[in-house]
Amino acid sequence: MPVASDRGPAPAPAILEALELFEANRRPGEPDVEPGYLDLLGAQDPTGGGLGQRLMVSRLLPLVYQRFWRPVGTRLLMGVAGPGAGEERRLALEMLSISPGDRVLDVACGPGNFTRDFARAAGESLVVGVDASPTMLGVAVRETEGANVAYVRGDACDLPFRDSSFDAVCCFAALYLIEEPIRALEEIVRVLAPGGRVALLTSCGRGPLSAPAANSIVRTLSGVRIFGRDELTRALADRGLVDVEQRVTGLAQFVSGSCPLAG
Ligand SMILES: C[S@@+](CC[C@H](N)C(=O)[O-])C[C@H]1O[C@@H](n2cnc3c(N)ncnc32)[C@H](O)[C@@H]1O
């Protein structure tokens, strides 16, 4: 049982396990775990200034995110015929094919709405949720019971983990809000172990709403980026991933891929 010291609470075992995956020069001397997650950012805020990004770090939105915002946003993005919440969870688990013993990273995990599913699928193995929003992570910590889950407040574009640390990496409903999405994608690929799987859910420009045209309006108004139809599949393939697959629904795309086995 971790013991509190003068410097605040001692890190929980899952946070200690996560710290072991850090690059040596990224391990904080005195980890700040006071809020229940490991805070690597302190006063820094790498999320952008757009409306969508500001909402994610606000006090109110994280409180209503899972029950109201996410279901409504999903419908708008995926269309009425798109997958519902249960189907989306099933898709995530299928794309990542997590089994007990797999180490899982949930990038931009928000309130941990998918992280908790991954924790159940991974058995006793470590599942890490990274997000930049203290208010989102506050909800995640409050609603997560799994002893195998560690939450880290960090930047998706500058992950602290060593190369090949995870067997499965998810990034759902976030790349379109991340300021430098291709950098985040490179980080995701970097921390993926040989044979590991990646699953993404993000926006997809279609028909008259081509990505550059849409971005000039949507991104300017909301901070949300619209990706080109092949932009992410190509980006993953160019970075060496194999079995890259895409499923487009409404203005959203699910993308999955695997890191080739070594040798
Ligand atoms: C819409 S939520 C997605 C939450 C969850 N993955 C889901 O599918 O519902 C987007 C999250 O991305 C996070 N985010 C945005 N930019 C980030 C960055 N640079 N690094 C880490 N998290 C970031 C926000 O704080 C927010 O919690």
The ligand as an SDF file (V2000), in Angstrom:
LIG
                    3D

 27 29  0  0  0  0  0  0  0  0999 V2000
  -13.4590   14.6150  -27.3420 C   0  0  0  0  0  0  0  0  0  0  0  0
  -12.3370   14.0920  -26.0930 S   0  0  0  0  0  0  0  0  0  0  0  0
  -12.1450   12.3570  -26.4630 C   0  0  0  0  0  0  0  0  0  0  0  0
  -12.2680   11.4930  -25.2410 C   0  0  0  0  0  0  0  0  0  0  0  0
  -12.3750    9.9960  -25.5180 C   0  0  0  0  0  0  0  0  0  0  0  0
  -11.1700    9.5050  -26.1750 N   0  0  0  0  0  0  0  0  0  0  0  0
  -13.5890    9.6520  -26.3480 C   0  0  0  0  0  0  0  0  0  0  0  0
  -13.4580    8.9620  -27.3730 O   0  0  0  0  0  0  0  0  0  0  0  0
  -14.7020   10.0300  -25.9790 O   0  0  0  0  0  0  0  0  0  0  0  0
  -10.8320   14.7830  -26.7360 C   0  0  0  0  0  0  0  0  0  0  0  0
   -9.7280   14.8290  -25.6820 C   0  0  0  0  0  0  0  0  0  0  0  0
   -8.5060   15.2020  -26.3280 O   0  0  0  0  0  0  0  0  0  0  0  0
   -7.7330   15.8570  -25.3360 C   0  0  0  0  0  0  0  0  0  0  0  0
   -6.5940   16.5540  -25.9740 N   0  0  0  0  0  0  0  0  0  0  0  0
   -6.6270   17.5570  -26.8740 C   0  0  0  0  0  0  0  0  0  0  0  0
   -5.3690   17.9080  -27.2070 N   0  0  0  0  0  0  0  0  0  0  0  0
   -4.5300   17.1040  -26.5080 C   0  0  0  0  0  0  0  0  0  0  0  0
   -3.1170   16.9600  -26.4360 C   0  0  0  0  0  0  0  0  0  0  0  0
   -2.2860   17.7220  -27.1630 N   0  0  0  0  0  0  0  0  0  0  0  0
   -2.5980   16.0170  -25.6240 N   0  0  0  0  0  0  0  0  0  0  0  0
   -3.4140   15.2160  -24.8820 C   0  0  0  0  0  0  0  0  0  0  0  0
   -4.7640   15.3090  -24.9090 N   0  0  0  0  0  0  0  0  0  0  0  0
   -5.3130   16.2360  -25.7150 C   0  0  0  0  0  0  0  0  0  0  0  0
   -8.7480   16.7690  -24.6710 C   0  0  0  0  0  0  0  0  0  0  0  0
   -8.3060   17.2130  -23.4080 O   0  0  0  0  0  0  0  0  0  0  0  0
   -9.9770   15.8600  -24.5930 C   0  0  0  0  0  0  0  0  0  0  0  0
  -10.0750   15.2190  -23.3520 O   0  0  0  0  0  0  0  0  0  0  0  0
  1  2  1  0
  2  3  1  0
  2 10  1  0
  3  4  1  0
  4  5  1  0
  5  6  1  0
  5  7  1  0
  7  8  2  0
  7  9  1  0
 10 11  1  0
 11 12  1  0
 11 26  1  0
 12 13  1  0
 13 14  1  0
 13 24  1  0
 14 15  1  0
 14 23  1  0
 15 16  2  0
 16 17  1  0
 17 18  1  0
 17 23  2  0
 18 19  1  0
 18 20  2  0
 20 21  1  0
 21 22  2  0
 22 23  1  0
 24 25  1  0
 24 26  1  0
 26 27  1  0
M  CHG  2   2   1   9  -1
M  END
$$$$
